[in-house]
């Protein structure tokens, strides 16, 4: 009897381990074949801009290095190549956040540019790692670069934030007010059903009322997120997620939104952690629509939602 129980326990552990492993998707190599398949899925722009939009895709991480960073770069390059609506510039150096440089662009994309902890300050990390400045000067200049980006958006620039880049200035209240929230934590990767908040909203029409089922990290947020000073686009139901740290007061957890910040526009999308999700044409359309929103070409209701009861 004892042997039977041990065997049963081992079987359960094996099944559980296999399930967890199955949810952690393996990185994909960027090959000519992968690029060709991705290009086939690239949609047409919802709005044909009168001018090609210049976009800075900042892609340097100092903390967790998402393997999808180069895949997102290729996706955005193909957006430009196939639609002729965007001129994509990829940046890795902190000098990209100089005031004069930012003025060159219609929008900035923060591509999984995660900082390290505990400061969670990307600008500090970049200065610390790649300059010989004193600690005092690093702190001062890091705040200056943060303010430069905030001023850029406030004066009319667009800001698109992909997945982990919500952490860029995670301990800054002011930055969180601009982005709509800060990262709190995520449970293990798992299959999730992301749903539209309002299927008629122009930014989520690509999903056709069906949402998106894919494997991802279920992101939870803090700080300014709870002001709900944004127009939510996508959400998941918390009671469908495994390994949630604590029971939230609201079963709805938003994972994508848009908002105004001064004269500028912000788009955040937590989907997706894995490049496999880019195999969904509807997600590609959603991301392109988000980019067109922040450049000012795609008009959409971005009025803040009402605080949930």
C-alpha positions in Angstrom: 0.0 0.0 0.0 2.8 2.3 1.0 4.6 1.6 -2.3 1.5 2.4 -4.3 1.1 5.8 -2.6 4.7 6.6 -3.3 4.3 5.7 -7.0 1.2 7.7 -7.2 2.9 10.8 -5.7 5.8 10.4 -8.1 3.4 10.2 -11.0 1.6 13.4 -9.9 4.9 15.2 -9.5 6.1 14.1 -12.9 2.8 15.3 -14.5 3.0 18.6 -12.7 6.6 19.1 -13.8 5.7 18.3 -17.4 2.8 20.8 -17.3 5.1 23.6 -15.9 7.7 22.8 -18.5 5.1 22.9 -21.3 4.1 26.4 -20.2 7.6 27.8 -20.4 8.0 28.1 -24.1 11.4 27.7 -25.6 13.1 30.7 -27.3 12.8 30.8 -31.1 15.8 31.5 -33.4 15.4 34.3 -35.8 15.9 32.6 -39.1 15.0 33.6 -42.7 12.1 31.2 -42.5 10.8 32.7 -39.2 11.1 36.2 -40.7 9.2 35.1 -43.8 6.4 33.6 -41.8 6.2 36.7 -39.6 6.1 39.0 -42.7 3.1 37.0 -44.0 1.2 37.9 -40.9 2.0 41.6 -40.8 -1.3 43.5 -41.3 -2.1 46.6 -43.2 -2.2 49.8 -41.2 -5.7 50.7 -40.0 -5.1 54.3 -41.0 -2.8 55.4 -43.9 -0.7 58.3 -42.5 0.0 61.3 -44.6 3.6 61.3 -43.4 5.9 58.3 -42.5 6.3 58.3 -38.7 9.7 58.2 -37.2 9.9 55.7 -34.3 12.7 55.1 -31.8 12.7 51.5 -30.5 14.8 51.5 -27.4 15.9 47.9 -26.7 18.6 47.9 -24.0 17.9 45.9 -20.8 20.1 45.9 -17.8 18.1 43.5 -15.7 16.0 40.5 -16.9 16.9 40.1 -20.6 13.7 39.1 -22.4 14.7 36.8 -25.3 11.9 38.4 -27.3 13.7 41.8 -27.6 15.3 41.0 -31.0 12.0 39.4 -32.2 10.1 42.6 -31.4 12.7 44.6 -33.2 12.2 42.5 -36.3 8.4 42.8 -36.0 8.6 46.6 -35.8 11.0 46.7 -38.7 8.5 44.7 -40.8 5.8 47.0 -39.7 7.8 49.8 -41.4 8.9 47.7 -44.4 5.5 46.3 -45.3 3.3 49.3 -44.6 5.6 52.2 -45.4 3.9 53.9 -42.5 6.9 53.9 -40.1 10.6 54.6 -40.2 12.1 52.4 -37.4 15.3 53.4 -35.6 16.7 51.0 -33.0 18.6 52.5 -30.1 20.6 51.0 -27.2 22.5 54.0 -25.8 21.2 56.4 -23.1 22.1 59.3 -25.3 18.9 58.5 -27.2 17.0 60.2 -24.3 18.7 63.6 -24.9 16.1 66.3 -25.4 17.3 67.1 -28.9 17.4 63.5 -30.0 13.8 62.8 -28.7 12.5 65.7 -30.8 13.4 63.7 -34.0 10.7 61.1 -33.3 6.9 60.9 -33.4 7.0 58.0 -30.9 9.3 56.0 -28.6 8.9 52.3 -28.1 10.3 50.8 -24.9 11.0 47.3 -25.9 11.3 45.1 -22.8 14.0 47.5 -21.5 14.1 46.1 -18.0 16.3 47.6 -15.3 17.8 45.6 -12.5 16.8 45.8 -8.8 16.4 47.1 -6.3 16.5 50.6 -7.8 14.5 49.6 -10.9 15.9 52.7 -12.6 16.9 52.0 -16.2 18.6 55.4 -16.7 20.7 54.9 -13.5 21.7 51.5 -14.6 22.8 52.6 -18.0 24.9 55.5 -16.6 26.4 53.2 -13.9 27.3 50.5 -16.3 28.5 52.5 -19.3 30.0 55.7 -17.9 32.7 56.7 -15.4 30.5 59.4 -13.7 30.4 59.9 -10.0 27.5 58.5 -8.0 26.2 62.0 -7.5 26.3 62.8 -11.2 24.7 59.5 -12.1 21.8 60.1 -9.8 21.4 63.7 -11.2 21.6 62.7 -14.9 19.4 59.6 -14.4 16.6 61.9 -13.1 17.3 64.3 -16.0 16.8 61.5 -18.7 13.6 60.4 -16.9 12.3 63.9 -17.0 13.3 64.3 -20.7 11.2 61.3 -21.6 8.2 62.5 -19.5 8.5 66.0 -21.0 8.7 64.5 -24.5 5.4 62.7 -24.0 3.7 65.6 -22.2 4.5 67.9 -25.1 2.9 65.6 -27.6 5.2 62.6 -28.2 3.9 59.0 -28.3 5.1 56.3 -26.0 4.5 52.6 -26.6 5.5 50.2 -23.8 6.0 46.5 -24.5 5.6 43.9 -21.8 8.5 44.1 -19.2 9.3 47.7 -20.1 6.6 48.8 -17.7 9.4 48.3 -15.1 11.7 51.0 -16.7 11.3 53.5 -13.8 9.3 51.2 -11.5 9.9 53.1 -8.2 9.1 56.5 -9.7 5.6 57.8 -8.8 5.8 60.4 -11.5 6.8 57.9 -14.2 4.0 55.6 -13.0 1.5 58.4 -13.3 2.6 58.7 -16.9 2.6 55.0 -17.8 -0.6 54.1 -15.9 1.0 51.8 -13.4 4.1 50.0 -12.2 4.9 46.3 -12.2 4.2 44.3 -9.1 4.7 40.6 -9.8 3.7 37.8 -12.1 2.9 34.1 -11.4 4.4 31.4 -13.6 3.9 31.3 -17.3 0.6 29.7 -18.2 -2.2 29.6 -20.8 -4.3 32.7 -20.4 -7.4 33.9 -22.1 -7.1 37.7 -22.6 -10.4 39.4 -23.3 -11.5 42.7 -24.7 -12.9 45.3 -22.2 -15.0 46.8 -25.1 -15.0 44.7 -28.3 -16.2 47.8 -30.2 -13.2 49.9 -29.2 -11.0 50.7 -32.3 -7.8 49.4 -30.6 -9.2 45.9 -30.0 -11.2 45.3 -33.2 -8.6 42.9 -34.4 -9.7 40.3 -31.8 -13.2 40.2 -33.2 -14.7 39.7 -29.8 -12.8 36.5 -29.2 -9.9 37.8 -27.2 -6.6 35.9 -27.3 -5.6 32.6 -25.8 -1.9 32.2 -25.5 0.9 31.3 -23.0 2.2 34.3 -21.2 3.2 35.8 -17.8 0.1 37.1 -16.0 1.3 40.6 -15.0 -0.1 42.3 -11.9 0.5 46.0 -11.2 0.8 48.6 -8.4 1.2 52.3 -7.7 -0.7 54.4 -10.2 -2.5 51.4 -11.7 -5.1 51.7 -8.9 -6.0 55.2 -10.0 -7.4 53.7 -13.2 -6.4 56.8 -15.0 -6.4 55.0 -18.3 -8.8 53.5 -20.9 -8.4 49.7 -20.4 -8.3 47.5 -23.5 -7.6 43.9 -22.4 -8.0 42.0 -19.2 -7.9 38.5 -17.7 -10.0 37.1 -14.9 -7.9 36.6 -11.8 -9.7 33.5 -10.7 -8.5 31.7 -13.9 -4.9 32.3 -13.0 -2.7 29.9 -11.0 -0.3 30.9 -8.2 -1.8 34.3 -7.5 0.0 35.8 -4.4 -3.1 37.3 -2.8 -6.7 37.5 -3.6 -7.4 40.9 -5.2 -10.5 43.0 -4.4 -11.3 43.0 -8.1 -11.4 39.8 -10.3 -10.6 41.9 -13.4 -6.9 42.6 -14.0 -6.1 44.9 -16.9 -3.1 44.0 -19.0 -3.3 46.6 -21.8 -4.5 50.2 -21.9 -4.1 53.6 -23.5 -4.0 57.0 -21.9 -3.3 60.7 -22.4 -0.3 62.3 -20.7 -0.4 66.0 -21.3 -0.6 66.4 -25.1 0.9 62.9 -25.7 -0.4 59.4 -25.9 0.7 56.2 -24.1 -0.1 52.6 -25.1 0.9 49.7 -22.8 0.6 46.0 -23.7 1.6 43.2 -21.4 1.1 40.6 -24.0 3.5 39.0 -24.8 6.5 37.4 -23.1 7.0 34.9 -25.9 7.6 35.4 -29.6 5.2 32.5 -30.2 2.4 34.9 -29.5 3.5 36.9 -32.6 2.1 34.0 -34.7 -1.4 35.4 -33.9 -2.2 37.9 -36.7 -4.7 39.6 -34.4 -2.0 40.4 -31.8 0.1 41.9 -34.6 -2.8 44.1 -35.7 -3.4 45.1 -32.1 0.3 46.2 -31.7 0.3 48.1 -35.0 -2.9 49.8 -34.0 -1.3 50.8 -30.7 1.7 52.2 -32.5 -0.7 54.2 -34.8 -2.5 55.5 -31.7 0.6 56.8 -30.1 1.8 58.5 -33.3 -1.6 60.3 -33.5 -2.8 58.6 -36.6 -5.5 56.3 -35.1 -8.0 58.2 -33.1 -9.7 56.4 -30.2 -11.5 57.0 -27.0 -8.7 57.4 -24.4 -10.8 59.0 -21.6 -10.0 57.5 -18.2 -12.3 54.7 -16.9 -14.3 55.0 -13.8 -12.8 53.5 -10.6 -14.3 50.0 -10.0 -16.7 49.7 -7.0 
